[in-house]
Amino acid sequence: MPDIDNLMQEWPSELEQAFKDIPFPGPEIDMHPADYARLVCSIIDIPCHKLANNKSVVESLHILFTLFSEFRSNQHFQA
């Protein structure tokens, strides 16, 4: 799994602009939740390896939520 510090690095400006221009897939998308989780993780470069019982999705979501938590905690220090 990728290192949280690497995931927290600033994205290139072109990617930032693409995120602003292209709408993120919302809840109306017709997709199984596990597949949606894989999609979200892949967009931000968190891999989902093939493991039994969707454990890879759980591990990838753990990284995603850890990343989210790190960003949230860093916002408090910047204010």
N, C-alpha and C positions, 0 to 999 in steps of 0.2 A: 504494500500500500504506500501511496505517496506520503511524504513528510508534510505535516501541517504548515511548517514554515515555508516550504516551497509553494504550497497552494496559496499562501497568503501574499505572494509576490504580486506586484502590480501587473496587470495585463497590458499588452500593447494597446495603443490608442485606437487602432483599427478594430480590435476585438470589442473594446468598450463601445465604439460607435455602432458596431453590428448588433450588440445587445440592445442598444437604444432603438435601432431601426427595425429589427425583426422581433415581432412579438414572441414572448416565451409561451410554450404550449401550456394552456390553462386546464382547469378541471373538466372542461367540456370535451376534452379529447377522449376518443373511444379507445381506451387502452387499459390493460390489466395494471393494477397498482405496482406490481413488481417490475413490469416493463417500463412504466412511467418513472419509477425510481432509477432504473438503469439509464434511461434517457437523460434525466436531470444530472446524474452523476457523470455521465460521459461528456455532457456539455461543459462541465467545469473540470474535466480531466481527472476524475476519480474512477479508476477501473472497477469493473465487476467481473471477477474471475468466476469460472464455472465450478461450483461446489454443489454438493447434494443439499436438498431441502431449502434452496434459496438462501443459504447462509452467506453467500457472497453479497447478496443484496443487503443483508443485515450489516455485514462488515462495512460495505461501502456507505450505507446510510449513517453508520456510526462516525465515519470520517467526515461525511457531509455536515452532520450536526455538531461535531467537534469544531470543524472549521467555522460554522456559523457562530458558535459560542465564543471562539477566539475573536472573531470580528466584533461581536457585541461587546466583549470586555475591553477591547482596544478603543472602541468609540467612547467609553466612559473616561478613558485617560486623555483623549484628545479634547474633550469639552472643557 
